[in-house]
Amino acid sequence: MKKLMRPGLLLMALWLIACSDQRVATPLPDNGVTPKAYVAANWQPKVLELVAPEHPFMAPAGRSAMHSDGYNSDVHHSSGPHSDTPTMHSRLGARNLGGQCATNTFTQQGRLILLCAKLNGFRIQLLEPRTLELLAEYKMPIRSSSYQALLAWDRSIIMGDSSGAYFYLDDQDRVVVADSRNHVLRLGLRQRADGSWEFFRQASWDLSGVIPSDCLRPSNPFPSGECDMLTGVLPDHDGNLWWASRYGRVGVIDLESGGVAALALPGEEIQNGFAVAEDGVYVVSDHALYAFERDADGAPKIRWRESYDRGSERRVGSINQGSGTTPTLFSDFITITDNADGQINLLVYDRRAAQNRLLCSVPLFSAGASATDNSMIAYGNSVIIENNAGYSSVYGDNDWQAMVGGVERIDIDPASGECRKVWHAAINAPSSVPKLAANIGIAYFYAVTLTADNDRVWSLVGLDVDSGEKVIDLPTGIGPSYNNNWAPITLAQDGTAYVGTSRGILALWD
């Protein structure tokens, strides 16, 4: 215990926590001269005619959640930067202790709503587009894993915990998020008489009576019971709030009655977001893929369960021993990856089939060097996926020379159920949540290359979705502050690309 406390370090940490963020954006530190931008000669943008999966109780597709919509398609029906002279602004998320901005959505007026992580608690922030000026902030209590990281002075502890990292915007632009005390919050946004902005708690639901909540925190330094944590929350197509917890609990809040019903998946862990569609709620644990619906009494009910090969161990590049992917819906299909030893596989299921749901299993990347812990891009009958093998976190030990990277596109034939690999692109996007700009036909990734001195140069890279050719390479900076560390790329309606980094956020536009 004495080793963990380190009183001097803890006092210094508490002093640093007292420092507040600046309203005007402080840029990320400049650690060197980055290479020039690259745009492929004779490349022409193309419009992909795609139907957005709209949800009656979420903001419009493209701006409602981390993965763009309730399907987790990671498609934005917009453009993105594609010239060799982009403008870039950045914001240091916190002057001390953390600052990564892990989730980004947009209000109807185009302002950014972010979830930014600090060791002393997550923050919901409202920023002006492009200038990244801070307009409002809502502070949430410290997570148990963050408190452990403070006591042990080991920030890598927080990278094994995805609880609370997912939020969504509802159809009234309200933030719905789970906090570290197992409350689901609905936060409104309003402008005061003096013109300033504020978040306010419009509604909340306490799930601590359903989810064991004896967790380590400053007010509970010696927990003795079980600690489970909310991973995320999304609405079904009736507007009721479904939630999942880290240690395998799935439940629903009936908004009409206020009642909460839940079921447990014993021995299973849920560290990814989930998907919602008119036909049900789709959750992946570290053992199986599930389709849920409500029974006659309104309680969650398993409609079907598909186990997959979870391998014999957790591999570097995944948060747990299981599928690292958020389940992604497209057409009548749902896709995840497995965690098979040696080489992972893309799994595509017919989600409406009564039996024999697995359509295909496609080996990804190369034997001994394949892993992913991100949602895929899915559009039409195509899936695009990146390789995260070898990457742990910005705080972990990463062998950058050994990371092979790679991005692959797989197409599904709906008639035959056959899947084929269309192309492989040799870029190294070790941890980004990629996005598709449907209005120009570019899939964006956040990639890294090494200089002769082994410096890490980070870039926003665009691939042509038809060919896999690299058509855009926009360097952003050098060093760990520019490492996006599992954060997403998010594309605004005006074509601005926002990239979360380990220390804040970047904005790039033509």
C-alpha positions as CSV (number, residue, x, y, z in Angstrom):
1,M,0.0,0.0,0.0
2,K,2.8,2.4,0.8
3,K,4.3,1.9,-2.6
4,L,1.0,2.8,-4.3
5,M,0.3,6.0,-2.3
6,R,3.5,8.0,-3.0
7,P,2.3,11.0,-1.0
8,G,4.5,13.6,-2.7
9,L,3.3,12.5,-6.1
10,L,-0.3,12.4,-5.0
11,L,-0.1,15.9,-3.6
12,M,1.4,17.1,-6.8
13,A,-1.4,15.4,-8.8
14,L,-4.0,17.1,-6.7
15,W,-2.4,20.5,-7.3
16,L,-2.3,19.9,-11.0
17,I,-5.9,18.9,-11.0
18,A,-6.9,22.3,-9.6
19,C,-5.6,24.0,-12.8
20,S,-8.4,24.8,-15.1
21,D,-8.5,24.6,-18.9
22,Q,-8.2,27.8,-21.0
23,R,-11.1,29.1,-23.0
24,V,-8.9,30.0,-26.0
25,A,-7.3,27.0,-27.6
26,T,-3.6,26.3,-26.7
27,P,-2.0,24.5,-29.6
28,L,-0.4,21.1,-29.3
29,P,3.3,21.4,-28.9
30,D,5.3,21.5,-32.1
31,N,8.0,18.9,-32.0
32,G,9.7,19.3,-35.3
33,V,9.2,20.0,-39.0
34,T,6.7,17.7,-40.6
35,P,6.9,16.6,-44.3
36,K,4.8,18.3,-47.0
37,A,1.3,17.2,-47.7
38,Y,0.7,14.8,-50.6
39,V,-2.3,14.6,-53.0
40,A,-2.3,12.0,-55.8
41,A,-2.1,13.4,-59.3
42,N,-5.2,13.1,-61.4
43,W,-7.3,11.8,-58.5
44,Q,-11.0,12.9,-58.7
45,P,-13.5,12.8,-55.9
46,K,-16.6,10.7,-56.4
47,V,-20.0,10.7,-54.6
48,L,-21.2,7.5,-53.1
49,E,-25.0,7.3,-53.2
50,L,-25.6,5.8,-49.7
51,V,-28.8,5.8,-47.6
52,A,-28.1,7.0,-44.0
53,P,-29.5,4.7,-41.3
54,E,-31.7,7.3,-39.5
55,H,-32.9,6.7,-35.9
56,P,-36.0,8.4,-34.6
57,F,-34.5,9.1,-31.2
58,M,-30.9,10.0,-32.2
59,A,-29.5,13.1,-33.9
60,P,-29.1,12.6,-37.7
61,A,-26.6,10.0,-38.9
62,G,-23.1,11.4,-39.1
63,R,-23.3,13.5,-36.0
64,S,-25.1,11.4,-33.3
65,A,-22.3,9.1,-31.9
66,M,-18.6,8.1,-32.0
67,H,-19.3,5.7,-34.9
68,S,-21.5,8.2,-36.8
69,D,-24.9,6.5,-36.2
70,G,-26.8,3.7,-34.5
71,Y,-25.5,1.2,-37.0
72,N,-21.8,2.0,-36.2
73,S,-21.3,2.5,-40.0
74,D,-18.5,5.1,-39.5
75,V,-19.8,6.8,-42.6
76,H,-20.2,10.6,-42.8
77,H,-22.4,12.0,-45.6
78,S,-20.0,14.9,-46.1
79,S,-16.6,15.8,-47.5
80,G,-13.2,16.0,-45.9
81,P,-9.9,17.8,-46.5
82,H,-8.4,16.7,-49.8
83,S,-6.0,19.5,-50.9
84,D,-2.3,19.7,-50.3
85,T,-2.6,23.1,-48.5
86,P,-5.0,22.4,-45.6
87,T,-5.4,24.6,-42.6
88,M,-4.8,23.0,-39.2
89,H,-5.7,24.2,-35.7
90,S,-5.2,22.2,-32.6
91,R,-6.3,22.3,-28.9
92,L,-4.4,21.0,-25.9
93,G,-7.1,19.1,-24.1
94,A,-5.7,19.6,-20.6
95,R,-2.6,21.5,-19.6
96,N,-2.0,18.7,-17.1
97,L,-3.0,15.1,-16.5
98,G,-4.5,13.7,-19.6
99,G,-6.6,15.6,-22.1
100,Q,-7.5,13.0,-24.8
101,C,-10.8,13.7,-26.5
102,A,-12.2,10.3,-27.2
103,T,-15.7,11.0,-28.6
104,N,-16.9,13.8,-30.9
105,T,-20.3,14.8,-32.2
106,F,-21.9,18.0,-33.6
107,T,-24.9,20.1,-32.7
108,Q,-27.3,21.1,-35.4
109,Q,-25.4,24.4,-35.6
110,G,-22.1,22.6,-36.2
111,R,-20.5,23.2,-32.8
112,L,-18.5,20.3,-31.4
113,I,-19.5,18.3,-28.4
114,L,-16.6,16.2,-27.0
115,L,-15.9,13.8,-24.3
116,C,-12.4,14.5,-23.1
117,A,-10.6,12.4,-20.6
118,K,-8.6,13.5,-17.6
119,L,-7.3,11.5,-14.7
120,N,-9.6,13.4,-12.4
121,G,-12.7,12.7,-14.4
122,F,-14.2,12.9,-17.9
123,R,-15.5,16.2,-19.3
124,I,-18.3,16.9,-21.7
125,Q,-17.1,20.0,-23.7
126,L,-18.7,22.4,-26.2
127,L,-16.2,23.9,-28.7
128,E,-16.5,26.3,-31.5
129,P,-15.8,24.7,-34.9
130,R,-12.3,25.1,-36.3
131,T,-11.1,27.7,-33.7
132,L,-11.7,25.0,-31.0
133,E,-12.6,27.7,-28.4
134,L,-14.1,26.2,-25.2
135,L,-17.7,27.4,-24.8
136,A,-19.0,25.2,-22.0
137,E,-17.9,22.2,-19.9
138,Y,-19.7,19.6,-17.7
139,K,-17.5,17.8,-15.2
140,M,-18.1,14.2,-14.3
141,P,-16.7,12.2,-11.3
142,I,-13.4,10.4,-11.4
143,R,-13.5,6.8,-12.7
144,S,-12.2,4.0,-10.5
145,S,-9.5,3.1,-13.0
146,S,-8.4,6.7,-13.2
147,Y,-8.1,6.9,-9.4
148,Q,-6.1,3.7,-9.4
149,A,-3.8,5.3,-12.1
150,L,-3.3,8.3,-9.9
151,L,-2.5,6.3,-6.8
152,A,-0.1,4.1,-8.7
153,W,1.2,6.9,-10.9
154,D,0.6,4.6,-13.9
155,R,-1.5,6.0,-16.7
156,S,-1.5,2.7,-18.6
157,I,-4.1,1.4,-16.1
158,I,-6.8,3.6,-17.7
159,M,-6.2,2.0,-21.1
160,G,-7.8,-1.2,-20.0
161,D,-11.1,0.4,-19.1
162,S,-13.6,1.7,-21.8
163,S,-16.4,2.5,-19.3
164,G,-18.1,5.8,-19.9
165,A,-16.3,6.5,-23.2
166,Y,-19.4,6.3,-25.3
167,F,-22.2,8.9,-25.5
168,Y,-24.7,9.8,-28.0
169,L,-26.8,12.9,-29.0
170,D,-30.5,12.4,-29.0
171,D,-33.0,13.9,-31.4
172,Q,-33.0,17.1,-29.4
173,D,-29.2,17.5,-29.3
174,R,-29.0,16.4,-25.7
175,V,-26.0,14.4,-24.5
176,V,-26.9,10.9,-23.1
177,V,-23.9,9.5,-21.2
178,A,-23.1,7.0,-18.4
179,D,-20.9,8.4,-15.6
180,S,-18.5,6.5,-13.3
181,R,-21.1,6.1,-10.5
182,N,-23.4,4.1,-12.8
183,H,-25.9,7.0,-13.5
184,V,-27.2,7.6,-17.0
185,L,-27.3,11.3,-17.5
186,R,-29.2,13.4,-20.1
187,L,-27.6,16.8,-20.5
188,G,-29.3,19.7,-22.2
189,L,-27.4,22.7,-23.6
190,R,-28.6,26.2,-23.3
191,Q,-27.4,29.8,-23.8
192,R,-27.5,32.2,-20.9
193,A,-28.7,35.8,-21.1
194,D,-25.1,37.0,-21.3
195,G,-24.5,34.8,-24.4
196,S,-22.4,32.2,-22.7
197,W,-23.3,28.5,-22.9
198,E,-23.9,25.8,-20.3
199,F,-24.7,22.1,-20.0
200,F,-27.4,21.2,-17.4
201,R,-28.7,17.9,-16.1
202,Q,-32.1,17.5,-17.7
203,A,-32.7,14.0,-16.4
204,S,-30.8,11.1,-14.8
205,W,-31.3,7.4,-14.0
206,D,-29.5,5.7,-11.1
207,L,-28.5,2.2,-12.0
208,S,-26.3,1.6,-8.9
209,G,-29.1,-0.6,-7.5
210,V,-28.9,-2.9,-10.5
211,I,-25.2,-2.7,-11.3
212,P,-22.8,-3.5,-8.4
213,S,-21.1,-0.2,-7.6
214,D,-18.7,-0.8,-4.7
215,C,-15.8,0.8,-6.7
216,L,-12.6,2.5,-5.6
217,R,-13.0,6.3,-5.5
218,P,-11.9,9.1,-3.2
219,S,-15.1,8.8,-1.2
220,N,-14.7,5.0,-1.0
221,P,-11.0,4.2,-0.5
222,F,-11.5,0.7,0.8
223,P,-14.1,-1.1,-1.3
224,S,-14.9,-4.7,-0.3
225,G,-17.7,-5.6,-2.7
226,E,-18.2,-6.0,-6.5
227,C,-17.5,-3.2,-8.9
228,D,-19.0,-3.1,-12.3
229,M,-19.2,-0.1,-14.6
230,L,-21.4,1.1,-17.4
231,T,-19.8,0.8,-20.8
232,G,-22.3,2.7,-22.9
233,V,-26.0,3.5,-23.5
234,L,-28.1,3.8,-26.7
235,P,-31.9,4.1,-27.4
236,D,-33.9,1.5,-29.2
237,H,-36.4,2.5,-31.9
238,D,-39.1,3.0,-29.2
239,G,-36.9,5.5,-27.4
240,N,-36.1,3.3,-24.3
241,L,-32.5,3.4,-23.1
242,W,-30.4,0.2,-23.5
243,W,-27.2,-0.1,-21.6
244,A,-24.3,-2.6,-21.2
245,S,-21.8,-2.9,-18.4
246,R,-18.2,-4.0,-18.5
247,Y,-18.8,-7.3,-16.6
248,G,-21.6,-8.6,-18.8
249,R,-24.8,-7.0,-17.7
250,V,-27.3,-5.8,-20.3
251,G,-30.4,-3.8,-19.5
252,V,-33.1,-1.4,-20.5
253,I,-34.6,1.7,-18.9
254,D,-38.3,2.1,-19.8
255,L,-38.7,5.9,-20.2
256,E,-42.4,5.8,-19.7
257,S,-42.4,4.0,-16.3
258,G,-38.8,4.6,-15.2
259,G,-38.4,0.9,-14.5
260,V,-35.1,-0.9,-15.1
261,A,-34.8,-4.5,-16.2
262,A,-31.5,-6.4,-16.8
263,L,-30.0,-9.7,-17.4
264,A,-26.5,-11.0,-16.9
265,L,-24.0,-12.8,-19.2
266,P,-22.0,-14.7,-16.5
267,G,-18.2,-14.7,-17.1
268,E,-18.4,-12.4,-20.1
269,E,-17.0,-8.9,-20.5
270,I,-18.3,-6.0,-22.7
271,Q,-15.8,-3.4,-23.5
272,N,-17.1,-2.2,-26.9
273,G,-20.1,-0.1,-27.9
274,F,-23.2,-1.7,-29.3
275,A,-25.5,-1.2,-32.2
276,V,-29.2,-0.4,-32.5
277,A,-31.6,-0.9,-35.4
278,E,-35.3,-1.2,-35.9
279,D,-35.0,-5.0,-35.6
280,G,-33.1,-5.1,-32.3
281,V,-30.0,-4.3,-30.2
282,Y,-26.7,-5.9,-31.0
283,V,-24.0,-6.5,-28.4
284,V,-20.6,-8.2,-28.6
285,S,-19.0,-9.7,-25.5
286,D,-15.5,-11.3,-25.3
287,H,-17.3,-14.6,-26.0
288,A,-20.2,-14.1,-28.3
289,L,-22.3,-11.8,-30.5
290,Y,-25.9,-11.2,-29.3
291,A,-29.1,-9.9,-30.7
292,F,-31.5,-8.6,-28.0
293,E,-35.1,-7.6,-27.9
294,R,-37.7,-6.9,-25.2
295,D,-40.0,-9.6,-24.0
296,A,-43.7,-9.2,-23.2
297,D,-42.8,-7.6,-19.8
298,G,-40.3,-5.2,-21.3
299,A,-37.2,-7.0,-20.0
300,P,-34.2,-7.7,-22.2
301,K,-34.4,-11.0,-24.0
302,I,-31.7,-12.8,-26.1
303,R,-33.1,-13.4,-29.6
304,W,-30.0,-15.2,-30.7
305,R,-26.4,-15.8,-29.7
306,E,-23.4,-16.6,-31.9
307,S,-20.2,-17.6,-30.2
308,Y,-16.9,-17.1,-32.0
309,D,-13.3,-18.1,-31.7
310,R,-11.9,-15.9,-28.9
311,G,-8.4,-17.4,-29.1
312,S,-6.3,-18.5,-26.1
313,E,-5.1,-15.0,-25.0
314,R,-5.5,-11.3,-25.3
315,R,-3.2,-10.0,-28.1
316,V,-1.4,-6.7,-28.2
317,G,-3.8,-4.4,-30.2
318,S,-6.9,-5.5,-28.4
319,I,-8.5,-4.4,-25.1
320,N,-9.5,-7.9,-24.0
321,Q,-9.5,-11.5,-25.1
322,G,-12.3,-11.4,-27.6
323,S,-13.5,-9.4,-30.6
324,G,-12.1,-5.9,-30.5
325,T,-14.7,-4.5,-32.8
326,T,-17.9,-2.6,-32.1
327,P,-20.6,-4.6,-34.0
328,T,-21.4,-2.9,-37.3
329,L,-24.7,-3.2,-39.2
330,F,-25.1,-2.8,-43.0
331,S,-27.9,-4.0,-45.3
332,D,-29.2,-7.2,-43.6
333,F,-25.8,-8.0,-42.2
334,I,-23.8,-7.6,-39.1
335,T,-20.0,-7.9,-38.9
336,I,-17.4,-8.3,-36.2
337,T,-14.0,-9.9,-36.0
338,D,-13.0,-12.9,-33.9
339,N,-9.7,-13.3,-31.9
340,A,-8.5,-16.6,-33.4
341,D,-4.9,-17.5,-32.6
342,G,-2.4,-16.7,-35.3
343,Q,-4.8,-14.7,-37.5
344,I,-8.1,-13.0,-36.9
345,N,-11.1,-13.3,-39.2
346,L,-13.8,-11.0,-40.4
347,L,-17.1,-12.6,-39.6
348,V,-20.3,-11.6,-41.5
349,Y,-23.7,-12.8,-40.3
350,D,-27.2,-12.5,-41.7
351,R,-28.8,-10.9,-38.7
352,R,-32.3,-11.7,-39.7
353,A,-31.8,-15.4,-40.4
354,A,-33.5,-17.9,-38.1
355,Q,-30.4,-20.2,-38.2
356,N,-27.1,-20.6,-40.1
357,R,-26.4,-16.9,-39.7
358,L,-22.7,-17.0,-40.5
359,L,-22.3,-16.1,-44.1
360,C,-18.5,-16.0,-44.3
361,S,-15.2,-15.9,-42.4
362,V,-12.3,-14.1,-44.1
363,P,-8.7,-14.2,-42.7
364,L,-7.4,-10.7,-42.2
365,F,-3.9,-9.2,-42.8
366,S,-1.1,-11.7,-42.1
367,A,-0.5,-14.7,-39.8
368,G,1.1,-13.6,-36.5
369,A,0.4,-9.9,-37.1
370,S,-3.4,-9.3,-37.1
371,A,-5.6,-7.6,-34.5
372,T,-8.1,-4.9,-34.4
373,D,-9.9,-3.0,-31.7
374,N,-12.0,-0.6,-33.7
375,S,-15.2,-0.4,-35.5
376,M,-15.2,-1.0,-39.2
377,I,-16.4,1.2,-42.1
378,A,-19.4,-0.4,-43.7
379,Y,-21.3,0.9,-46.8
380,G,-23.3,-0.8,-49.5
381,N,-22.0,-4.4,-49.3
382,S,-18.4,-3.4,-48.5
383,V,-16.4,-3.4,-45.2
384,I,-13.1,-1.6,-44.7
385,I,-11.0,-2.5,-41.7
386,E,-7.6,-1.6,-40.2
387,N,-4.9,-3.6,-38.5
388,N,-4.0,-2.6,-34.9
389,A,-1.6,-5.5,-34.2
390,G,1.3,-4.5,-32.0
391,Y,-0.1,-1.2,-30.6
392,S,-0.9,-1.0,-26.9
393,S,-1.4,2.7,-26.0
394,V,0.5,6.0,-25.9
395,Y,1.6,5.0,-22.4
396,G,2.6,1.4,-23.3
397,D,5.6,-0.2,-24.8
398,N,5.2,-0.2,-28.6
399,D,7.6,-1.7,-31.0
400,W,7.0,0.7,-33.9
401,Q,9.4,-1.1,-36.2
402,A,7.5,-4.3,-35.9
403,M,4.0,-2.9,-36.6
404,V,3.1,-4.1,-40.1
405,G,-0.2,-2.2,-40.2
406,G,-2.5,-2.6,-43.2
407,V,-6.0,-1.7,-44.3
408,E,-8.3,-4.1,-46.2
409,R,-11.6,-4.0,-48.0
410,I,-13.9,-7.0,-48.2
411,D,-17.1,-7.2,-50.3
412,I,-20.1,-9.4,-49.6
413,D,-22.2,-10.9,-52.4
414,P,-25.8,-10.8,-50.9
415,A,-27.0,-13.5,-53.3
416,S,-24.4,-16.1,-52.7
417,G,-23.2,-15.0,-49.2
418,E,-19.6,-15.2,-50.5
419,C,-17.0,-12.7,-49.3
420,R,-13.9,-11.6,-51.2
421,K,-10.9,-9.4,-50.4
422,V,-10.9,-6.5,-52.9
423,W,-7.7,-4.6,-51.9
424,H,-5.0,-4.3,-49.3
425,A,-3.4,-0.9,-48.5
426,A,0.1,-0.8,-46.8
427,I,-0.4,2.1,-44.4
428,N,0.1,1.8,-40.7
429,A,-3.0,3.2,-38.8
430,P,-2.2,1.7,-35.4
431,S,-5.3,2.8,-33.4
432,S,-7.5,5.3,-35.2
433,V,-11.3,5.0,-35.6
434,P,-11.5,5.5,-39.4
435,K,-14.3,7.3,-41.2
436,L,-15.7,7.4,-44.8
437,A,-16.4,10.7,-46.5
438,A,-19.3,9.6,-48.7
439,N,-19.4,12.8,-50.7
440,I,-15.9,12.3,-52.1
441,G,-15.3,8.6,-51.8
442,I,-12.3,8.8,-49.4
443,A,-11.8,6.5,-46.3
444,Y,-9.7,8.5,-43.8
445,F,-7.2,6.9,-41.4
446,Y,-4.8,8.4,-38.9
447,A,-1.4,6.9,-39.8
448,V,2.2,6.9,-38.6
449,T,5.5,6.7,-40.4
450,L,9.0,6.6,-38.9
451,T,11.8,8.9,-39.9
452,A,15.5,7.9,-40.1
453,D,15.9,9.1,-36.5
454,N,12.9,6.9,-35.5
455,D,10.7,9.9,-34.9
456,R,7.0,9.2,-35.4
457,V,5.3,11.4,-37.9
458,W,1.5,11.4,-37.7
459,S,-0.7,12.0,-40.7
460,L,-4.3,12.1,-41.8
461,V,-4.3,9.6,-44.7
462,G,-7.1,9.2,-47.3
463,L,-7.6,6.0,-49.4
464,D,-9.7,5.8,-52.5
465,V,-12.5,3.4,-51.6
466,D,-12.6,1.8,-55.0
467,S,-8.9,1.1,-55.4
468,G,-7.3,1.4,-52.0
469,E,-4.8,3.9,-53.5
470,K,-3.4,6.5,-51.1
471,V,-4.7,9.8,-52.5
472,I,-4.2,12.1,-49.5
473,D,-1.4,12.3,-46.9
474,L,-1.7,15.3,-44.6
475,P,1.1,15.3,-41.9
476,T,-0.1,16.8,-38.6
477,G,2.8,16.6,-36.2
478,I,5.6,14.6,-34.6
479,G,5.7,12.9,-31.2
480,P,3.3,11.4,-28.6
481,S,1.0,14.5,-28.4
482,Y,-0.1,13.7,-32.0
483,N,-0.7,10.0,-31.3
484,N,-4.5,9.6,-31.5
485,N,-4.4,6.6,-29.1
486,W,-7.8,4.9,-30.1
487,A,-9.6,8.2,-30.6
488,P,-11.8,8.8,-33.7
489,I,-11.6,10.8,-36.8
490,T,-14.9,12.8,-37.2
491,L,-16.0,14.6,-40.3
492,A,-18.2,17.7,-40.1
493,Q,-20.8,18.8,-42.6
494,D,-18.5,21.6,-43.8
495,G,-15.7,19.1,-44.6
496,T,-13.6,19.7,-41.6
497,A,-11.9,16.7,-40.2
498,Y,-11.4,16.5,-36.4
499,V,-8.9,14.0,-35.0
500,G,-8.7,13.2,-31.3
501,T,-5.2,12.8,-30.0
502,S,-3.6,11.7,-26.7
503,R,-3.4,15.3,-25.6
504,G,-6.3,17.0,-27.3
505,I,-7.9,17.5,-30.7
506,L,-6.9,18.6,-34.2
507,A,-9.0,20.3,-36.9
508,L,-8.0,20.2,-40.6
509,W,-9.9,21.7,-43.5
510,D,-9.3,23.0,-47.0
